[in-house]
Amino acid sequence: MDALSYDASHDASFAPATPRALATEAVHAGRDDLAALGLHAVPLDLSTTYPSHDARAEAERIDAFATTGARPEGPPVYARLDNPTTARFETALARLEGTESAVAFASGMAALTAVLLVRASMGLRHVVAVRPLYGCSDHLLTAGLLGTEVTWTDVAGIADAIRPDTGLVMVETPANPTLAEVDIRAVARACGSVPLLVDSTFATPVLQRPVEHGARIVLHSATKYLGGHGDVLAGVVACDEEFAGKLRQVRFATGGVLHPLASYLLLRGLSTLPVRMRAASASAAELARRLSADPRIARVHYPEIGGAMVSFEVYGDPHDVIAGVRLITPAVSLGSVDTLIQHPASISHRIVDEDDRRSAGVSDRLLRMSVGLEDVEDLWRDLTEALSARPGRPAAEGAVRESRSAVR
Ligand SMILES: Cc1ncc(COP(=O)(O)O)c(C=O)c1O
């Protein structure tokens, strides 16, 4: 067997003889066959097509894929069907989430799009969702861009909002950007037979495995903690194999595949995920504690399950804090090794209608911080100086002053 061919030991169904801890799976899942192949690093297959003199065998593989969406046995025929490096990432993520399968996409939004298309194609166009969600997820549902219709409700209203054509219930926990949490088990009960999708991007499988609590579908913007270094855009859905087959068929037809280099980087990121999450969460908890005691802060949001995200509402102008940071990176996104801060009302949730945003608890004074791996004392120094910053604080670069006037 050559380095790039398929092997049962990186199929999602492969289970090690002895159950392994999450930290071990993070390093080895999807890579169990490497030593037998004489390899240490994951092989990166950049092929877009797979030559074969046997067109009959290719036709059979295409027919099999069209029937079930199962990963083709043997070479993928064409890269939009499958890719061996991406398959390794999918196997690893499925094992971390405790699901049969996982299907990777070009971004978190491409992943959500595929889930909605699968359900809509079955005539189940209605979605029940709980706010807040990430701004673009909210927008995709509210605008009905895919021909879906949404009913927004709170957790208590889920059961009543479900209709015969409801194809999905969607929650985010902890939610972007307020870090509000839901009891996944209680929500799953309220869903009855309707699949519950949990966007678990902020928790990662290190802090929460939604399928163990009754969710059927777990979505990640892998752009965030799974990649972990701010250099990969990706999404992934962890679910049972039957739903995964449908997702692969939609991915093949609509083209939102993940580039294999991104899959390679994601596998590298997964190896350190538990260590990164533990370190960043410890700093985030400490910063949340200090912010709670700070008279310049009106309210701190920090999840009960922990994690590396902290949101807080300031009495002063949040734009001054964004303009005032020097060590902390003033940027949207999250889950990188460096600490990022952004103003949701201006950026991540700008696209959500102002009234909907505010009634979901996204105050105009809210700042969302993704805590990275810097020393916590350095982070606190930068944050506390930025919180004291007035428009006159000397800027490190002229550009900072310009960007501040631009956002006002
Ligand atoms: C919770 C959550 N879900 C989904 C997405 C969308 O992911 P992507 O940007 O990878 O498309 C994001 C992006 O910020 C997010 O924060």
PDBQT file of the ligand as one rigid body, heavy atoms in Angstrom, charges set to zero:
ROOT
HETATM    1  C1  LIG A 501     -19.666  30.296  15.941  1.00  0.00    +0.000 C 
HETATM    2  C2  LIG A 501     -19.332  30.434  14.486  1.00  0.00    +0.000 A 
HETATM    3  N1  LIG A 501     -19.907  29.616  13.594  1.00  0.00    +0.000 NA
HETATM    4  C3  LIG A 501     -19.651  29.702  12.277  1.00  0.00    +0.000 A 
HETATM    5  C4  LIG A 501     -18.792  30.666  11.789  1.00  0.00    +0.000 A 
HETATM    6  C5  LIG A 501     -18.524  30.741  10.315  1.00  0.00    +0.000 C 
HETATM    7  O1  LIG A 501     -17.286  30.164  10.059  1.00  0.00    +0.000 OA
HETATM    8  P1  LIG A 501     -16.315  30.579   8.818  1.00  0.00    +0.000 P 
HETATM    9  O2  LIG A 501     -15.879  31.980   9.057  1.00  0.00    +0.000 OA
HETATM   10  O3  LIG A 501     -15.237  29.560   8.906  1.00  0.00    +0.000 OA
HETATM   11  O4  LIG A 501     -17.146  30.456   7.596  1.00  0.00    +0.000 OA
HETATM   12  C6  LIG A 501     -18.158  31.532  12.677  1.00  0.00    +0.000 A 
HETATM   13  C7  LIG A 501     -17.222  32.562  12.187  1.00  0.00    +0.000 C 
HETATM   14  O5  LIG A 501     -16.830  33.429  12.895  1.00  0.00    +0.000 OA
HETATM   15  C8  LIG A 501     -18.442  31.412  14.058  1.00  0.00    +0.000 A 
HETATM   16  O6  LIG A 501     -17.883  32.237  14.963  1.00  0.00    +0.000 OA
ENDROOT
TORSDOF 0
